[in-house]
Amino acid sequence: MTNKLIVCCILLVACGPLYGRPGTAFIDHQLEVELMPARHELRVQDRIRLPSRGTREFLLHAGFQPRVLTPGVTLTRIAKSQVGDIPVERYRVSLPAGSDRFTLKYAGKIDYRLKSHKESPGRNRQLLSGTVSPRGVFLDAGVAWYPRFGDEPRTFSLTVTLPQKWRAVSQGAGPEEEIQAGQRRVGWRAHTPQDDIYLVAAPFHFYSSDAQGIQAQVFLRQDDPALAGRYLAATHRYLALYASLIGPYPYPKFALVENFWETGYGMPSFTLLGPGVIRLPFIVHTSFPHEILHNWWGNGVYVDYATGNWSEGLTAYLADHLLKEQRGKGIEYRRSALQRFADFVRKENDFPLRAFRARHSAASQAVGYDKGLMLFHMLRRRLGDEAFIAGLRRFYRDNRFQQAGFAQLQEAFEAVSGQRLGGFFKQWTRRTGAPRLAVEAVRVSQREGGYRLDGTLVQGQEDAPFDLQVPLIVYPQSQQPPILRRIHMQKRRQSFSIELTSAPARIDVDPWFDLFRLLLPGEVPSTLGGLFGARRVVFVLPAQAPSETLAAYRRLAGGWSEGYPEASIVLDRDLDRLPEKASVWLLGWENRFLESFVKRLDGNPVRLAGDRFQVTGKAFQRRDNSLVLTSGNRALLASDSVAALEGLRRKLPHYGKYSYLVFSGQRPDNRLKGQWPVLNSPLKIELATSHQAIQALRPTRSLWPAPGS
């Protein structure tokens, strides 16, 4: 995700005009900052150059009491107000004729506390408006620590004086460091227009390496050369990948910076990741390239938030999805994206993609990230890889260091493809909902010289039909290759007819999940995401469990229930049967409904026997392991460890795409995870009772080679 929190988005949307085109003069700040973390204070002297003379207004954090040091310049305090939860003051500065520069001096405290924001059951995110503290420093535009002249771009130089063992990080080129009188002075410069000025500081250990004119940097709170080395190597690898795909990297460095709370922020030329996140072994291959790519999308081409945040969807598509696609798992990734949308988005919380600003819930993430990435996948399928890549490069080249929106994306892709894409972008950025596909009236007729396959595609959603290019694959009974067709569908019902030289064995409708659409029962397995995204849920606790274990289950249910629109917690002895119209969490080995739940698992490879259990042929002892299983709208969570249940309360909401899980120990650590097989998709139509085994047609190669290939 980018660093754009809700307060920043409010500032950006409210302040007006887009960035100027090349050659436009920008506001320039020459900032001298002294940080006193132990006292939560900062002192600032800012020499400001304005692109226009006369009178201007700006916002600054309340209580800073700024003074003008430039003769002939007057400063007037206009009003005090709030932007989000930040108290700010509005000032008017008047410059004498012929002058475009003035110097401002101010000081004060910034010491906000972490706030917990609930995104979905069991998933909380900590947010911080800004702080100068012994734990670290985090300052951005949202806290108005520097004069904010509306939404105009700015260049800057920044010199920070701070304790000798500390280091400061910002965007652009640096650090330039020197030690004076027991303090460290750190310099950064950004001569390309920026949408913010960031200042992060802590007692960091610093590592760096150079490749092809770009410096990779790592700032860690603990000395760990091995960890730093992995991130330095990965930085060069991913910078090379995306530069070859999109265009030159727009900054002189990229830095991994360790934060003091768990974050995944992407700023221009650096990312701010939490201490636990950084040390997860898979992050260097997943979230890390996502944050690097944000330097092209969001921090290289800036987002025009007034018309919708396109950067999260495009970054998710070219990072998270692309890296999965390179490993042959693009289909599974798209199916999971569609499943997240189905799990968390309902009519009452859906909204158009152009209304997406930033993630604040599981539903908003499903719209902004998952629907967004599917928009770009459909665009790629429509244009072809060559034109799609050309469009990416054109969009980047034309809009670098400027604000851009979906309109500029449309312009770039129309320019390289020669196609009119207004209807495509209007449909997928302005409409809510999604199509629900079905196939009906499929029949095969033998004709002279071959066969004909007829059928009807149906859009079954309540809303008006969508304009779709529906992929359809026909598999012949013979050894002939499969046939791929794309059926243009604009109506509620669309018939199709395909001439064949041999009898068909099966047809698959959108088998690669190329379309943004509502998934049908049978296309996807039951997963925890379906439980966490439910509207109404009942937690059924085991009355016969030991008192400490029962109390742990009650704490887990209580913590999760706050994230559901409707939730209730009951003991199993108080129910005659489980409710049918609600999702159900069965908790505990002692639960009286355990046996009936196991019967629902018939056909899935699970066995429960005394003090042992088996999942997919792997055996585990109950004593040391915790089990999680799903079946339809029900899930079982069973553990004999109170400590493990505390850990599962935090961890399980992050395993939403799985059907079954086994955890070991008290931490607990994941030992097994997976999804139940999908066997009866209603969009796969068998046309012959017996035929040779079908070798499924796979999509073409990945959009771009894997790093280092």
Beta strands, then each sheet from edge to edge (+ up, - down):
strand 1: 27-36
strand 2: 41-49
strand 3: 55-61
strand 4: 67-68
strand 5: 74-83
strand 6: 86-94
strand 7: 101-109
strand 8: 115-120
strand 9: 123-127
strand 10: 131-133
strand 11: 136-139
strand 12: 154-163
strand 13: 167-169
strand 14: 173-180
strand 15: 183-194
strand 16: 199-202
strand 17: 205-211
strand 18: 214-220
strand 19: 253-258
strand 20: 264-267
strand 21: 270-273
strand 22: 302-303
strand 23: 403-404
strand 24: 437-447
strand 25: 450-459
strand 26: 468-476
strand 27: 483-489
strand 28: 493-500
strand 29: 504-509
strand 30: 536-541
strand 31: 566-571
strand 32: 583-587
strand 33: 606-609
strand 34: 612-615
strand 35: 618-621
strand 36: 625-631
strand 37: 634-638
strand 38: 660-664
strand 39: 669-674
strand 40: 684-686
sheet 1: 4+ 7- 2+ 1- 12- 15+ 14-
sheet 2: 3+ 6- 5+
sheet 3: 8+ 9-
sheet 4: 10+ 11- 16+ 13-
sheet 5: 17+ 18- 19- 21- 20+
sheet 6: 22+ 23+
sheet 7: 24+ 25- 28+
sheet 8: 27+ 26- 29+ 40-
sheet 9: 31+ 30+ 32+ 37+ 36- 38+ 39-
sheet 10: 33+ 34- 35+
end
